[in-house]
Amino acid sequence: MSQTDPLKTDCSKCAALCCLVLTFDKGRDFAFDKNPGEPCRNLAGHSCSIHDRLTQEGMAGCVAYDCLGAGNRVVQEVFAGQSWRNEPRLTRVMMEAFMAMCEVHKRIDLLRAAETLPLEPRDEQTRRDFLGRLEQHRWSGPELNDFEVGLALEIDIFFHMIRQYVPEEAFAGW
């Protein structure tokens, strides 16, 4: 994998996966309902036709959303630049890979945040090991499918174990 930050979102290297995968309901943040697997009505190729006026068009939820680089990583790393737009047979597997990569990237983000905790040396090493495995690994579709029942579960157990290092006030309001 390249030396760039895997959590850096680069929509120019994606295939508008968020505009395909995400679901939303009409309300304060979205001007209309959209089902998962249904391309957004504002999608033009791989670009948003109203990107420069999303908030004014009632799509503030799109402005707030960040896949943390999962979309560009799936398209470039897992599918070698292919797109569901050009290869419709890839739609379902790209959707699944995107959702799984979002889970990978959420955990990278949390593991990075845990760097600020006063972890014991053993726990700090475990945090670094998990982070290295997630950031440096070149993911395949099958590995992403297995992620949530394997490595993700191990990381979630680790997060549960290190809760002792999180100040109690951090949980206020939860």
Residue frames as qw, qx, qy, qz and C-alpha x, y, z in Angstrom:
[[0.000, 0.888, 0.459, 0.000, 0.00, 0.00, 0.00],
 [0.339, 0.678, -0.054, 0.650, 1.15, 3.55, -0.59],
 [0.402, -0.083, -0.502, 0.761, 2.60, 5.69, 2.16],
 [0.243, -0.398, -0.109, -0.878, -0.42, 8.00, 2.18],
 [0.303, -0.054, 0.666, -0.680, -2.75, 8.08, 5.14],
 [0.061, -0.249, -0.929, -0.266, -5.40, 5.37, 4.62],
 [0.003, 0.644, 0.659, -0.388, -7.97, 7.58, 6.38],
 [0.030, 0.420, -0.165, -0.892, -7.58, 10.39, 3.85],
 [0.559, 0.569, 0.581, -0.162, -10.70, 10.60, 1.74],
 [0.044, -0.375, 0.492, 0.784, -10.06, 11.22, -1.96],
 [0.639, 0.462, 0.445, -0.425, -13.35, 11.19, -3.85],
 [0.458, 0.677, -0.404, -0.412, -11.48, 11.47, -7.16],
 [0.172, 0.357, -0.916, -0.064, -10.16, 7.93, -6.57],
 [0.408, 0.150, 0.793, -0.427, -13.53, 6.50, -5.59],
 [0.082, -0.220, -0.783, -0.577, -16.55, 5.35, -7.59],
 [0.420, -0.303, 0.002, -0.856, -19.13, 7.29, -5.57],
 [0.405, -0.137, -0.900, 0.086, -19.66, 4.30, -3.30],
 [0.034, 0.247, 0.602, -0.759, -21.24, 6.39, -0.54],
 [0.420, 0.229, -0.114, -0.871, -23.76, 7.68, -3.09],
 [0.599, 0.035, -0.709, -0.369, -24.68, 4.06, -3.84],
 [0.448, -0.081, -0.846, 0.279, -24.37, 2.27, -0.52],
 [0.000, -0.082, -0.553, 0.829, -25.72, 4.69, 2.06],
 [0.171, -0.610, -0.730, -0.257, -29.36, 4.88, 2.96],
 [0.067, -0.087, -0.348, 0.931, -31.11, 7.94, 4.31],
 [0.019, 0.670, 0.740, -0.051, -34.55, 9.23, 5.18],
 [0.076, 0.656, 0.223, 0.717, -36.06, 12.52, 4.17],
 [0.514, -0.731, -0.373, 0.249, -35.74, 14.96, 7.03],
 [0.221, -0.933, 0.079, 0.272, -33.53, 17.68, 8.42],
 [0.389, -0.570, 0.568, 0.448, -30.33, 16.33, 6.78],
 [0.244, 0.015, 0.823, 0.513, -31.69, 14.88, 3.54],
 [0.379, 0.231, -0.098, -0.891, -34.20, 16.24, 1.03],
 [0.801, 0.121, -0.330, -0.485, -35.47, 12.78, 0.01],
 [0.845, -0.283, 0.439, -0.113, -35.43, 9.08, 0.93],
 [0.502, 0.578, -0.619, -0.176, -32.76, 6.81, -0.54],
 [0.965, -0.195, 0.123, -0.123, -32.46, 3.04, -0.23],
 [0.437, -0.556, 0.642, 0.296, -29.16, 1.14, -0.03],
 [0.525, 0.091, 0.756, 0.381, -28.00, 0.04, -3.47],
 [0.335, 0.829, 0.435, 0.105, -29.96, 2.82, -5.15],
 [0.477, 0.151, 0.043, 0.865, -27.68, 5.43, -6.74],
 [0.038, -0.588, -0.340, 0.733, -28.40, 8.90, -5.41],
 [0.443, 0.766, 0.459, 0.078, -30.54, 10.93, -7.79],
 [0.019, 0.968, -0.154, -0.200, -27.91, 13.68, -7.70],
 [0.629, -0.354, 0.570, 0.393, -25.18, 11.36, -8.94],
 [0.612, 0.753, -0.116, -0.211, -23.75, 12.16, -12.38],
 [0.662, 0.474, -0.543, 0.204, -21.17, 9.51, -13.27],
 [0.679, -0.217, -0.533, 0.456, -18.94, 9.39, -10.21],
 [0.167, 0.097, -0.218, 0.957, -19.66, 12.98, -9.17],
 [0.025, 0.628, 0.658, -0.415, -22.40, 14.80, -7.32],
 [0.250, 0.574, 0.446, 0.640, -24.26, 17.17, -9.63],
 [0.251, -0.879, -0.177, -0.364, -25.08, 19.48, -6.70],
 [0.747, -0.164, -0.363, 0.532, -21.86, 19.14, -4.69],
 [0.265, 0.215, -0.132, 0.931, -21.26, 22.91, -4.53],
 [0.380, -0.308, 0.032, -0.872, -24.75, 23.50, -3.09],
 [0.439, -0.168, -0.881, 0.050, -25.51, 20.39, -1.03],
 [0.092, -0.282, -0.633, 0.715, -26.56, 22.29, 2.07],
 [0.316, 0.222, -0.038, -0.922, -28.83, 24.67, 0.15],
 [0.562, 0.040, -0.634, -0.530, -30.44, 21.65, -1.58],
 [0.779, -0.381, 0.135, -0.479, -31.25, 20.03, 1.79],
 [0.934, 0.123, -0.319, 0.110, -28.42, 17.49, 1.74],
 [0.197, -0.820, 0.442, -0.305, -26.43, 18.58, 4.82],
 [0.894, -0.283, 0.343, -0.053, -25.97, 14.90, 5.75],
 [0.850, 0.430, 0.029, 0.304, -23.79, 14.47, 2.67],
 [0.173, 0.835, -0.302, 0.427, -21.64, 17.40, 3.71],
 [0.546, -0.646, 0.434, -0.311, -21.18, 15.89, 7.18],
 [0.988, -0.020, 0.155, -0.015, -20.39, 12.38, 5.95],
 [0.160, 0.740, -0.648, -0.074, -16.79, 11.16, 5.66],
 [0.975, 0.035, -0.191, -0.104, -16.02, 7.55, 4.77],
 [0.530, -0.716, 0.434, 0.135, -12.52, 8.06, 6.22],
 [0.122, 0.602, -0.700, -0.364, -10.99, 6.99, 2.90],
 [0.617, 0.027, 0.777, -0.117, -12.81, 3.66, 2.73],
 [0.692, 0.640, 0.238, -0.236, -14.28, 4.37, -0.71],
 [0.380, 0.802, -0.443, -0.125, -11.06, 5.29, -2.44],
 [0.273, -0.468, 0.839, -0.052, -9.25, 2.40, -0.74],
 [0.716, 0.215, 0.639, -0.183, -11.87, -0.13, -1.88],
 [0.663, 0.727, 0.045, -0.174, -11.87, 1.10, -5.47],
 [0.288, 0.804, -0.520, -0.012, -8.10, 1.41, -5.80],
 [0.202, -0.483, 0.835, -0.170, -6.84, -1.41, -3.59],
 [0.596, 0.075, 0.758, -0.252, -9.52, -4.07, -3.69],
 [0.675, 0.572, 0.457, -0.094, -10.90, -3.51, -7.19],
 [0.544, -0.116, 0.414, 0.720, -7.84, -2.03, -8.98],
 [0.048, 0.265, -0.180, -0.946, -9.73, 1.06, -10.15],
 [0.102, -0.328, -0.832, -0.436, -12.82, -0.74, -11.45],
 [0.285, 0.016, 0.262, -0.922, -16.26, 0.74, -10.91],
 [0.337, 0.370, 0.829, -0.249, -19.76, -0.59, -10.43],
 [0.393, 0.675, 0.057, -0.621, -20.83, 2.06, -12.96],
 [0.364, 0.552, -0.621, -0.421, -18.79, 0.41, -15.74],
 [0.353, 0.088, -0.931, -0.024, -19.12, -3.15, -14.43],
 [0.610, -0.378, -0.010, -0.697, -22.64, -3.54, -12.95],
 [0.859, -0.123, -0.496, -0.005, -21.83, -7.12, -11.89],
 [0.471, 0.150, -0.533, 0.687, -19.49, -5.60, -9.28],
 [0.316, -0.607, -0.059, -0.727, -22.22, -3.56, -7.59],
 [0.814, -0.519, -0.174, -0.194, -23.05, -5.95, -4.75],
 [0.849, -0.128, -0.212, 0.466, -19.46, -6.99, -3.99],
 [0.302, 0.414, -0.131, 0.849, -18.27, -3.37, -4.06],
 [0.476, -0.649, -0.081, -0.588, -21.08, -2.39, -1.69],
 [0.892, -0.408, -0.184, 0.059, -20.10, -5.17, 0.71],
 [0.709, 0.113, -0.179, 0.673, -16.41, -4.27, 0.49],
 [0.028, 0.590, -0.043, 0.806, -17.18, -0.60, 1.13],
 [0.658, -0.639, -0.091, -0.389, -19.23, -1.36, 4.24],
 [0.908, -0.267, -0.149, 0.287, -16.50, -3.66, 5.57],
 [0.547, 0.302, -0.122, 0.771, -13.71, -1.17, 4.78],
 [0.253, -0.715, -0.011, -0.652, -15.69, 1.50, 6.64],
 [0.831, -0.546, -0.075, -0.074, -15.52, -0.81, 9.66],
 [0.808, 0.051, -0.112, 0.577, -11.76, -1.26, 9.17],
 [0.273, 0.507, -0.040, 0.817, -11.30, 2.51, 8.98],
 [0.518, -0.736, -0.085, -0.429, -13.47, 3.21, 12.03],
 [0.881, -0.422, -0.069, 0.204, -11.20, 0.94, 14.01],
 [0.620, 0.273, -0.063, 0.733, -8.07, 2.61, 12.63],
 [0.088, -0.697, -0.028, -0.711, -9.52, 5.94, 13.76],
 [0.724, -0.648, -0.053, -0.231, -10.29, 4.57, 17.24],
 [0.888, -0.151, -0.082, 0.427, -6.88, 2.93, 17.56],
 [0.403, 0.459, -0.060, 0.790, -5.23, 6.22, 16.65],
 [0.357, -0.729, -0.025, -0.584, -7.37, 8.05, 19.21],
 [0.873, -0.467, -0.138, 0.035, -6.34, 5.49, 21.85],
 [0.659, 0.317, -0.247, 0.636, -2.75, 6.71, 21.47],
 [0.097, -0.641, 0.169, -0.742, -3.70, 9.57, 23.81],
 [0.807, -0.524, -0.108, -0.248, -4.58, 7.17, 26.63],
 [0.165, -0.698, 0.666, -0.203, -2.03, 6.32, 29.34],
 [0.955, 0.054, -0.219, -0.193, -1.84, 2.66, 28.26],
 [0.714, -0.497, 0.473, 0.141, 0.43, 0.14, 29.94],
 [0.000, -0.569, 0.677, 0.467, 3.34, -0.82, 27.65],
 [0.305, 0.095, 0.939, 0.131, 1.77, -4.20, 26.79],
 [0.366, 0.693, 0.576, -0.232, -1.54, -2.57, 25.82],
 [0.163, 0.813, -0.216, -0.516, 0.25, 0.16, 23.85],
 [0.131, -0.342, 0.835, 0.412, 2.12, -2.52, 21.89],
 [0.343, 0.385, 0.857, -0.003, -1.14, -4.35, 21.19],
 [0.295, 0.820, 0.248, -0.423, -2.68, -1.08, 19.98],
 [0.064, 0.693, -0.509, -0.507, 0.28, -0.47, 17.66],
 [0.262, -0.085, 0.928, 0.252, 0.18, -4.04, 16.36],
 [0.382, 0.598, 0.691, -0.138, -3.52, -3.80, 15.51],
 [0.214, 0.855, -0.011, -0.472, -3.00, -0.42, 13.89],
 [0.079, -0.524, 0.707, 0.467, -0.14, -1.71, 11.77],
 [0.337, 0.174, 0.915, 0.135, -2.18, -4.72, 10.66],
 [0.345, 0.738, 0.539, -0.216, -5.07, -2.52, 9.55],
 [0.140, 0.874, -0.133, -0.446, -3.11, 0.31, 7.93],
 [0.066, -0.577, 0.706, 0.407, -0.47, -1.67, 6.08],
 [0.513, 0.136, 0.847, 0.034, -2.53, -4.62, 4.92],
 [0.288, 0.170, -0.515, -0.789, -3.64, -4.79, 1.27],
 [0.551, 0.146, 0.642, -0.513, -7.21, -5.98, 1.63],
 [0.128, -0.054, -0.835, -0.533, -9.02, -8.37, -0.69],
 [0.582, -0.265, -0.252, -0.727, -12.78, -8.82, -0.92],
 [0.782, -0.241, -0.574, -0.034, -12.76, -12.18, 0.89],
 [0.444, -0.026, -0.534, 0.719, -10.56, -10.78, 3.69],
 [0.217, -0.189, 0.111, -0.951, -12.96, -7.87, 4.15],
 [0.708, -0.275, -0.434, -0.485, -15.86, -10.34, 4.32],
 [0.758, -0.211, -0.564, 0.252, -14.06, -12.18, 7.13],
 [0.202, 0.421, -0.338, 0.817, -12.99, -9.03, 8.96],
 [0.481, -0.487, 0.089, -0.724, -16.01, -8.57, 11.23],
 [0.926, -0.308, -0.098, -0.193, -15.96, -12.13, 12.57],
 [0.852, 0.068, -0.232, 0.464, -12.19, -12.22, 13.00],
 [0.459, 0.142, -0.209, 0.852, -9.88, -9.29, 13.47],
 [0.239, -0.551, -0.106, -0.792, -12.66, -6.77, 14.17],
 [0.773, -0.532, -0.297, -0.178, -13.86, -8.89, 17.06],
 [0.750, -0.126, -0.286, 0.582, -10.32, -9.12, 18.47],
 [0.206, 0.320, -0.070, 0.922, -9.98, -5.32, 18.27],
 [0.476, -0.584, -0.221, -0.620, -13.39, -4.78, 19.86],
 [0.823, -0.435, -0.333, 0.152, -12.38, -7.02, 22.76],
 [0.560, 0.059, -0.192, 0.804, -9.17, -4.99, 23.10],
 [0.105, -0.498, -0.074, -0.858, -11.22, -1.76, 23.20],
 [0.697, -0.583, -0.295, -0.296, -13.36, -3.25, 25.95],
 [0.807, -0.251, -0.296, 0.446, -10.23, -4.18, 27.90],
 [0.418, 0.118, -0.118, 0.893, -8.71, -0.69, 27.67],
 [0.246, -0.765, -0.379, -0.458, -11.87, 1.10, 28.82],
 [0.654, -0.600, -0.290, 0.358, -10.20, 1.26, 32.23],
 [0.491, -0.108, 0.071, 0.861, -7.85, 3.93, 30.81],
 [0.001, 0.539, 0.404, 0.739, -10.68, 6.18, 29.64],
 [0.044, -0.023, 0.474, -0.879, -11.70, 8.86, 32.15],
 [0.123, 0.464, 0.844, -0.242, -15.22, 8.33, 33.48],
 [0.204, 0.644, 0.172, -0.717, -16.31, 11.80, 32.32],
 [0.084, 0.267, -0.684, -0.674, -15.70, 10.70, 28.73],
 [0.081, -0.294, -0.936, -0.177, -18.79, 8.49, 29.06],
 [0.147, 0.438, 0.464, -0.756, -21.03, 11.30, 30.39],
 [0.467, 0.452, -0.075, -0.756, -24.11, 11.66, 28.25],
 [0.279, 0.197, -0.864, -0.369, -23.87, 8.16, 26.71]]
